[in-house]
Every structure is written in C-alpha cells, then in structure tokens.
Amino acid sequence: MIKREYYIYEKGGTMPKDKFLKVLFVISLAITILIPLINIYFIYPSFTSLHIETTEKEAERTAVHLQSMLLSGIKDLKKQYIPADLSEKAGMSQKDFEFIKLKLFSKDGETIYSSEPGDIGEVNKYDYFHQIVAKGGKYTKVVKKDTTSLEGKVVKADVVETYIPIMREGSFIGAFEIYYDITGRYQKLKNAILYFSLLPMLMMLVFLYVITMTIFKLDKNILERKRAETEIIIYTEKLRISNRELEEFAYIASHDLQEPLRKIMAFGDRLKDKYTQTLDDQGRDYLERMQNAARRMQNLINGLLTYSRVATKGQPFEPVDLSAVTKEVLSDLEVRIQEAGGTVEVAPLPTLAADPLQMRQLFQNLIGNALKFHKNDEPPLVKISVELIQDSEDSADNKSCQIIVEDNGIGFDEKYKERIFGVFQRLHGKQEYEGTGIGLSVCKKIIERHGGKITAESAPGEGAKFIVSIPVKHKDNDGGSYG
C-alpha cells in the first residue's frame, strides 16, 4: 500500500505538513500569550518610567525658574523670609508651567508655602525627604489623588509629585514639591499600548484561527485517507477471499460439474447409437434436444472456467511478440477463414510485456468474433492495426500500445457497447450465431489484468471496431519496470 504524506521542505530535512502546522500553532499561541505579558511587564513599565522622567525634568525646569524669580536673594528658607508676592508670582508660574500645585519646604521639612493654604505648617516626616531630598537628591512618585474635573465632579487623577532640593553654597536650605496632573497623558499612553497590543493580538488570533482550521482540515483529510486505506485493506481482503472462492469454483467447474455432464453426453450417445430405430420421431427429437442442451452446458462451463482462470491462472508478464502471437492465432483459425471466404490483414505489431497465453486468447476471441458476425452477402474482412500513444509528458516510459481490430460485419448499436463486455451478454439469438456470450468479457478481464482498457465503436450494418489499450511497460512490485 502506498502511504502519501505532504511535506514542508526545509534545509537539512523534511517535516510532515501536519506536524509543521502544529508546531507553528504552538509557536503562534505562545506569541499571542506573550504579547500582553511583554506589554504589561516590559513595554508599559518602560514607557511609564520614560513618562515620569519627562515630567521630572519639567519639574526641575520649573524649580530653577521659581528659584531665580522668587528666591534669588534668600539664603535661609523660613516663613519670615518669604516674599509677600510669592503667592502671586507662583500663580503666574503655575499657568506658564502647567503644574497643579506647589509646596515650599524649609530644611526641617516644614511647609512654609503651599498653593493650598491649608497645608502650611505641616511637617514632612517621610524618610525619603530627609534621606534623599535633604542630601541634594530629587525624588519623584506617582499617586492617585482626588481632583475636581471641569464638570465639578471629584475624580481620581494620576499625579506626579517631584521634590527638587534648593541648595545654597552646597548646603540644603529647603525644597520645592511640584505636582503635575498626567491623567490625560497617562490615558493616551495606556490607549496607545492597548492599541499596539490589541492589533498584534488580533492578527495572531486570526493567524491562529487559520492554522487551526488548516490543521482541522488536514487532520480530517488524514482521517479520511486512513479510512480509505482501511477500506482498501478490507477490500483487498475481500478480493483475496473472492479470488480463493473463484479458484474453488474453477476447480469445481473443471471436475465436479464436468463429470456428470460427461455422463449425460455419453449415455445420450449410447441411446442414440443403440435405440434410434426403436424411438419414434418425438423420442428422437427429445434425445437430440437433450444432447444439444448438454453441449451448450459444457460450453458454458468451459467459458466460465476460462473467465475465472484469467485472474487465478495467469502467467507472469514477459516480452511478447504480438506479430508472432497473431500468426499462431491465424494458423488456428485458418479453416474458419477459408470457410467464410474471409481475409485478415495484420500490420506489424510490437513486442510488449504481457501474459503470452492470454494475449493469444485475446486475439483469438477478437478475430473469431469478427469472422463470426459477418454479413451473409459479403465475405469478412478483418484489419488489425497498432499505434503507440504517449500517456504522459512526465516520462518517456509512459506509453500505451493501442491495438485496433476492425471488421466489415453486421455491427451493433453503440448503446450496447458496455453490455457486450458482460458475462453471458448476447445481442443475437443462439440460433443465429453460436457461442456462449462470454468471449468479450474474457477479453475485458484480460485487458484489465494488463492495466489497460478495451472499448468498441460500431453502427448497425457498418462493421465494428474494437480498440484495446495496453501499457508497453509494467511496474513490478519493487517499483522497477519491464517490457
């Protein structure tokens, strides 16, 4: 049995298509899962960090501006040293630099100014202020705070709080705390990351769907192929059993059925020899009918035996000279040809791989039929020609030998051209033409065993043409060819 697989060809080897697609499916699924994970754990934090750094730099520039504008001459940040117009100038800077809140701390962490007066006097006791900012370092954090929206509603906003130290001659004298509302920018960042996550994910999901459907169809095809292979195995086993039964039938037909038939014919001959004078006309008619029926029965059994032996008793293929085979057949049919006053014209025939005995049987049946079904007022003329046909452009070895056996006989209606190749199928009564109606079915079985086909073309009163196609070379079980 030939097992067919579809392969993806790659450098260094091959991989079955179904396995390749399943590996591709696993890789695609992993990528689909990794995309949101990469966004959550790598891209989103990276962009957030970059966003905070940008805001921190904005706060640093704002702090430098505020120091130069408000605190240029102050060496110690205390409540009593704060300029009276600090609140006004801070409000102007707030519009220019777009921060939402400003705090000013003394070196001890006391809030000495705030754009929200309620914060003044509070002391910052957090470690980050005293351990980082008080030592000259910046500190930034992102928090959620309640803010009032344009519609007057209190909503949670993403706020960046940046502490900028104020240094005088290398000493820490205080710090700014500048607040920025980054809710809008943060939301745009989230939307952008979501967009760039969803688009690849959607593409991968579509790709996964395509791969899944392809795998499903491929698996379905594999299942169908396996089912077909199973059916072939079952069919082969049934065929083996059928062939064995056919062999058993051939044995029965050649022994068990023949023996009683021979006795019927033998005793019929004795009756005819010894008691013909004793029997009246009706008795002699009965006896003649019995003998004719017995002879027909014997012909039918012999025909069935011949038909069954095409498959069970076939010889191995070998080079057969069809010209030599045809000469032998014409020699056997010489008397019939002379009696019919017929002519058989044979073109040079090739040598091909075949069963020699079955080739002889094929030509004998075809030529014999052409001689038998001739017109009463015209001697039979049989023409045998041949043509080599290239079956495929892929290989020069794919050639068929097309043998044409053409006659000028009575012909037949082409609507019966399939029926004439059936067992015991006759288009004419046995009173008109003798025979069992099995000759053409034997021809068809022989041609099928040789991997060929047979068909016919005809019209009533215009003769018949039988076209036989047989491969010139046959492949043996090892994949080689001979012929």
FENGI-V401193 format. One record per pair of residues at least 24 apart in sequence whose ideal C-beta (glycine too) atoms are under 8 Angstrom apart, sorted by the first residue. I is the first residue (numbers start at 1). GAP is how many residues later the second one is. D is the distance in Angstrom with one decimal. If there is no record, write none. Layout:
i;gap;d
I;GAP;D
I;GAP;D
//
This chain:
i;gap;d
1;228;6.3
1;231;6.5
1;232;7.3
3;226;7.5
4;221;7.1
6;212;7.9
17;201;6.5
18;197;6.8
18;200;5.0
18;201;6.7
18;204;6.4
21;190;5.9
21;193;5.8
21;194;5.0
21;197;6.5
22;193;6.2
24;187;5.9
25;183;6.8
25;186;4.8
25;187;6.7
25;190;6.3
28;176;5.9
28;179;5.6
28;180;5.2
28;183;6.2
29;179;6.3
31;173;5.8
32;169;6.1
32;172;4.2
32;173;6.5
32;176;6.4
35;162;6.0
35;165;5.3
35;166;5.3
35;169;6.9
36;161;5.7
36;165;6.9
39;154;5.7
39;157;7.5
39;158;4.6
43;150;6.2
43;153;8.0
44;149;5.5
47;142;5.6
47;146;6.6
48;94;8.0
48;141;7.2
51;131;6.8
51;134;6.7
51;135;7.0
51;138;6.1
52;88;5.9
52;90;6.4
52;108;6.2
55;85;7.4
55;105;4.5
55;107;7.0
55;125;5.1
55;127;6.0
56;82;6.5
56;84;4.8
56;104;7.5
56;106;5.3
58;39;7.2
58;122;6.8
59;40;7.3
59;81;7.5
59;101;7.6
59;103;3.7
59;105;6.1
59;117;7.8
59;119;4.4
59;121;6.7
60;78;7.0
60;102;7.5
60;104;5.9
61;36;7.6
62;31;6.9
62;35;4.4
62;37;6.2
62;114;7.8
62;116;5.6
63;101;3.7
63;103;7.8
63;113;4.7
63;115;6.5
65;28;6.5
65;32;7.2
66;24;7.1
66;27;6.0
66;36;7.6
66;110;6.4
67;99;6.3
69;24;7.1
71;95;6.8
74;99;7.9
75;93;5.4
75;98;6.9
76;97;5.8
77;27;6.9
77;28;7.6
77;29;4.9
77;30;6.7
77;35;6.3
77;89;6.8
77;96;5.2
77;97;3.6
78;28;6.1
78;34;6.8
79;33;4.9
82;30;6.2
82;31;5.9
86;27;6.0
87;26;7.5
87;28;7.8
90;25;6.4
91;24;7.4
98;82;7.5
99;79;5.1
99;80;5.9
99;81;5.4
100;47;7.5
100;59;7.3
100;79;5.0
100;80;6.7
100;81;4.8
101;77;7.6
101;78;3.7
102;74;6.9
102;75;7.4
102;76;5.9
102;77;7.3
103;73;7.0
103;74;3.9
103;75;7.9
104;70;6.5
104;71;7.7
104;72;6.1
104;73;7.8
105;24;7.5
105;69;5.4
105;70;4.7
105;71;7.7
105;72;6.7
106;67;7.8
106;68;5.2
107;27;6.9
107;65;5.5
107;66;5.4
107;67;5.5
109;25;7.9
112;62;7.6
128;35;7.7
129;34;6.8
129;46;7.4
132;31;7.8
133;30;4.5
133;32;5.2
133;39;8.0
133;42;5.1
134;31;7.3
134;38;5.2
134;41;7.8
135;30;8.0
135;37;7.1
136;29;5.1
136;31;6.0
136;36;6.3
137;28;6.9
138;24;6.7
138;25;6.5
138;26;6.0
138;27;7.2
139;24;4.4
142;40;7.8
147;34;6.6
147;36;7.9
157;24;5.3
157;26;4.5
158;24;5.2
158;25;4.7
158;28;4.5
243;68;6.3
243;69;6.3
246;62;5.0
246;65;6.9
246;66;5.8
247;61;7.6
247;65;4.8
249;55;7.9
249;59;6.2
250;55;5.8
250;58;4.5
250;59;6.0
250;62;6.0
250;63;7.7
253;48;5.3
253;51;5.8
253;52;4.8
253;55;7.3
254;51;5.6
257;44;5.5
258;40;7.6
258;43;6.5
261;33;6.2
261;36;5.9
261;37;5.6
261;40;7.0
264;26;7.4
264;30;4.9
265;26;6.7
265;29;4.8
265;30;7.2
265;33;7.2
268;26;6.5
296;134;7.6
296;140;7.8
299;137;5.1
300;124;7.8
300;136;5.3
300;138;7.7
303;133;4.2
303;135;3.8
303;136;7.8
303;139;7.7
304;119;7.9
304;134;7.1
306;55;7.6
306;132;7.2
306;136;5.7
307;116;6.5
307;131;5.8
307;134;6.2
307;135;5.3
307;138;6.4
310;48;6.7
310;132;6.3
310;135;4.3
310;136;5.5
310;139;6.2
311;134;7.0
311;138;6.4
314;41;5.3
314;44;6.5
314;135;6.0
315;40;4.7
315;41;6.8
315;42;5.9
315;43;7.4
316;39;7.5
317;36;4.6
317;37;5.8
317;38;6.1
317;133;7.7
317;157;5.7
317;165;7.0
317;166;7.6
318;35;6.9
318;36;7.6
318;37;8.0
318;38;6.7
319;32;5.3
319;33;7.3
319;34;6.2
319;164;6.8
320;31;6.4
320;32;6.3
320;33;7.3
320;34;4.5
320;35;7.7
320;36;4.9
320;39;5.3
321;28;7.7
321;30;4.8
322;27;3.6
322;28;6.2
322;29;6.9
322;30;6.9
322;37;6.6
322;41;7.8
322;64;7.6
322;79;7.9
322;81;7.5
323;25;6.1
323;26;4.5
325;24;8.0
325;31;6.9
325;34;5.1
325;35;5.2
325;38;6.0
326;37;5.6
326;58;6.7
328;32;6.4
329;31;6.0
329;34;4.6
329;35;4.9
329;38;6.1
330;37;7.3
332;32;6.8
333;31;7.1
333;34;6.2
333;35;6.5
333;38;6.9
336;32;7.4
336;35;5.6
337;34;6.5
340;31;5.5
340;34;6.1
340;39;6.5
340;40;5.4
341;38;4.1
341;39;7.8
342;29;5.6
342;32;6.8
342;37;5.4
342;38;3.7
342;39;6.7
342;40;6.8
343;36;7.1
343;37;7.4
343;38;5.2
343;39;7.2
344;38;4.5
344;39;8.0
344;40;7.1
345;36;7.5
345;37;7.1
345;38;4.8
345;39;6.9
346;38;4.6
347;36;8.0
347;37;6.3
347;38;4.6
347;39;6.0
348;38;7.6
349;35;7.4
349;37;5.3
349;54;7.3
350;36;6.4
350;38;7.1
350;51;5.8
350;122;7.3
352;49;5.3
352;118;6.3
352;119;7.8
352;120;4.9
352;121;7.7
352;131;5.7
353;118;7.8
353;119;7.2
353;120;6.0
353;121;4.9
353;129;5.5
353;130;3.3
354;96;5.8
354;116;6.8
355;91;7.7
355;94;7.4
355;95;7.3
358;88;4.6
358;91;7.2
358;92;7.7
359;87;7.9
361;81;6.8
361;82;8.0
361;85;6.5
362;81;5.5
362;84;5.2
362;85;7.3
362;106;7.3
363;42;8.0
365;74;4.3
365;75;7.0
365;77;6.2
365;78;5.2
366;39;4.5
366;77;6.4
366;100;5.6
366;102;7.8
367;38;6.9
368;71;7.1
369;70;6.1
369;71;7.1
370;35;6.4
370;37;3.7
370;39;6.2
370;94;7.4
372;61;5.9
372;62;7.6
372;63;7.0
373;34;7.5
373;36;4.4
373;37;5.2
373;55;7.7
373;60;6.4
373;91;7.4
374;33;7.2
374;34;7.4
374;35;4.7
374;36;7.2
375;33;7.3
375;34;6.2
375;35;5.9
375;86;7.8
378;30;6.5
380;27;6.2
380;28;6.7
380;29;6.3
381;26;6.7
381;27;4.8
382;24;7.3
382;25;5.0
383;24;7.6
388;84;7.1
389;80;7.3
391;80;7.7
397;75;7.9
397;76;5.4
397;84;6.1
398;73;7.9
399;72;7.4
399;73;4.6
399;74;7.4
400;52;7.0
400;69;4.8
400;70;6.5
400;71;5.5
400;72;6.6
401;68;7.2
401;69;5.1
401;70;7.6
401;71;5.4
402;65;6.4
402;66;7.1
402;67;5.1
403;64;7.6
403;65;4.4
403;66;7.9
403;67;7.2
404;61;6.2
404;62;7.3
404;63;5.5
404;64;7.7
405;60;7.3
405;61;4.6
405;63;7.4
406;57;6.7
406;58;7.4
406;59;4.5
406;60;7.7
407;56;5.1
407;57;5.7
407;58;7.9
408;55;4.4
409;54;5.4
409;55;6.2
410;50;7.3
410;51;6.5
411;47;4.4
411;48;5.4
411;49;5.2
411;50;5.6
411;51;4.9
411;52;5.3
411;53;5.3
412;46;5.0
412;48;6.5
412;52;6.5
413;45;7.7
413;46;7.4
413;47;5.8
414;42;7.7
414;43;6.9
414;44;6.0
414;45;6.9
417;38;6.9
417;39;4.8
417;40;7.6
417;41;7.1
420;36;6.8
421;33;7.1
443;25;7.8
450;24;7.5
//
